Amino acid sequence: MKKFYIITSCCLALAAPASAQFGKLKSLVSKKDKAQQENTVTSATKESTDSAADVSPTNTNAIAAVGKAWSIESEGNIDWYRLSPTGKLIAGTNGGLFGVEPATGKIAWKHDFLKNISRTNYNPISGSPFIAIVTGSMFNMQQVILDVSSGKIIANTADLGMKMVNKRYTVPSLGGIIFSGYLNNQPSLVFIDAASGAKKWVLSKIFDSNSEVMVARPLADGANALLLATNKRLYKIDVSSGNIIWKADFKTNTDEGVLATEQAEEVEEKESIRADEKKGGLMKSLGGLAKVPGLGAVGSAAGAANSGSKMAGMGGSMKDGIAALADAAYGKFLILDNQPNVVYYYSNEQMSAFDLNSGTPVWQTVKFSDPVAHVLYDERGFLIATDDKRAELMLLNYKTGTQKWKPVGLRGKITALKLKGNSLAIASAKESGNNYVNIIDMNSGSTAAKSDMKVSGYIMDIKQNDKGLIYRTDRELNIQDPTSGKDVWQKSLTFKSGGIGLEKGGMTYFFADNQLYTMNNETGDYKAISKELKFGGDEAPNAIELREKGVLVSSSQNMALFDWNGNLIYSFYQKASGTSLANKIMNVTAIAVSAGNSASHGFQAGLSGPNTTSYNSNMAASDRWANLGSAALSDMKRRFTASQDALNYKIILTQVENGDDSGYGLVRVNKDTGKIEGKVVLNDKKPDYIADNTDNLIFLKNGNKNIIGYKL
């Protein structure tokens, strides 16, 4: 099966006071761009285009709408619902938690004691069919592990005899889950087998002090040894005997927050389209922007609104607070392939290394100027970047921990990195919205420019060629001279919007100001290869991907496929069902959060060559679940395989014409042909729905108690 690589990029950088409220967001989104320099470029002949209001929606009459496949009514009000990785539909109500067979609508299982479970308290466990839920009372918190496919309760810590369970960490390589709490009135660790729920072992009074609490995910060393971290010490435990093999003092300060490199993994669960709107509205949905550096006040204001909402929720629900922190990681263990007898451990403030067998320190502890943002694995050593306020980049020797060069000060948090030989190209961003580029010599730590060069717009991509550092933002394209640190071209290629792009065969395809461009990666030469095409609804493209026939550019309501020479194969547009302002802002959120979440991946991808020999086999094994063997895993594998075909389609919410039964609904569009292959009328201007692209199903919450299923 052909693989299609999708790259979603950020396309907004704005600046305003951090206290901006929604009214200011509105003015920022609609604010005209400042006048930009005109440039002479080699381009295809531009043709005048109609205004956004004149772009005609694609006709939806060619195919009939499907009817309801099933409908169910819950005994209680449905607070939320979501699609699990196994394909089961899960709903939380004031009468219990239940699972629904997606094809038939039959209730697969229900647990009445799990009523009024909030979305925050529903925590999927990555790479597994399990979820974790906090239950009990304020003074006796418990945890439940549930297989969402079968509905089986894998473990209930109350049934295990535990009290005040405050921590839960998975150990996938051992096929189990560790709970930290009290057993027989003693601080204890209880390990269960995730497949059967059987209690495998119990360790009581392991830690030196009752004030010690686990702060990192445990790391297995073989089948019988486990590395544990508390806020005060590191331990290696023989789980078969309960003996401490070694311990070492190392304070992990939780005040600096969760380790950025250990933030919760994205789980293949899908929430309903309006899940975030109900509490906190549009501003809550924008909260993810606060995580993305370089987006300025929009991210700050939305982040502040979202944080306030979360704090209020935690204050109102102790269970939600415990659930949010149950598996929080403030530190991380590492065992690297190139140093198999050493265990590394780092927190937001410091890093050290110990002999894996004896616990003897191998390094002197290295202190960080600011919380850790990224930890990378290069042939030369650990490449560590710290956060925005006092951002630095340092290179630590694997064997000694010594710094190979003086830390390089950065203007902001690193957002992209590309390595070519000994030259390291970097892009960084400040929370204020400013973005910068520079080149670092990996042997000396010296920079091409004395100060990072400020660029216009949010950085989409950087790469190096013989001329220097090519940088592309959502506002300009140019090359930084590595000798002078200045632009090679006197005038950048500037554009008002766009900049999203991808690579194929030594060429970069990117879309800017309504045209598709190509750029030769070796020379930096570029040209526009398509005629101008404006998207309907005044939308800006936010995604670009390679298809067999060419390059697909899309947004929420638009799709356009160009062949490799820039000829338009088709364009598709459907009017949005909501307000234009909401669509614009939500469009920005989707792009920004996606790019922010993928920044670390892109950062490491620049070091993909040396990374493979420095790190992965041992740590990758620690993330793989062992001994599960449940039917749910078969469902997950089947859906993963089927999901590859789902990449060939896009589902769009729009006005659907279907005779007397017309109204707001969904259309399923083939990305290669631009043809509608399925549609459904939902008769709701703001439907709360889930689109299951894998099995071609649509689920609609109709009122407070009803869910309707459709087969596209």
Buried (B, 14 or more C-beta within 10 A) or exposed (E): EEEBEEBBBBBBBBBBEBEBEBEBBBEBBEEEEEEEEEBEBEBBEEEEBEEBEEBEBBEBEEBEBBEEBBEBEBEBEBBBBBBBBBBBBBBBBBBBBBBBBBEEBEBBBBBEEBBBBBBBBBBBBBBBBBBBBBBBEEEBBBBBBBBBBBBBBBBBBBEBBBBBBBBBBBBBBBBBBBBBBBBEEEBBBBBBBBBBBEBBBBBBEBBBEEEBBBBBBBBBBEEBBBBBBBBBBBBBBEBEEBEBBBBBEBBBBBEBEBBBBBBEEEBBBBBBBBBBBEEBBBBBBBBBBBBBBBBBBBBBBBBBBBEBBBEEBBEEBBBBBBBBBBBBBBBBBBBBBEBEEBBBBBBBBBBBBBBBBEBEBBBEBBEBBBBBBBBBBBBBBBBBBBBBEEBBBBBBEBEEBEBBBEBBEBBBBBBBBBBEEEBBBBBBBBBBBBBBBBBBBBEEBEBBBEEBBEBBBBBBBBBBBEBBBBBBBBBBBBBBBBEEBBBBBEEBBBBBBBBBBBBEEEBBBBBBBBBBBBBEBEEBEBBBBBBBBBBBBEBBBBBBBBBEBBBBBBBBBBBBBBBBEBBBBBBBBBBBBBEBBBBBBBBBBBBBBBBBBBBBEBBBBBBEEBBEEBBEEBBEEBEEBBEBEBEBBEBBEBBEEBBEEBBBBBBBBBBBBBEEEBBBBBBBBBBBBBBBBBBBBBEBEBBBBBBBBBBBBBBBBBEEBEBBBBBB
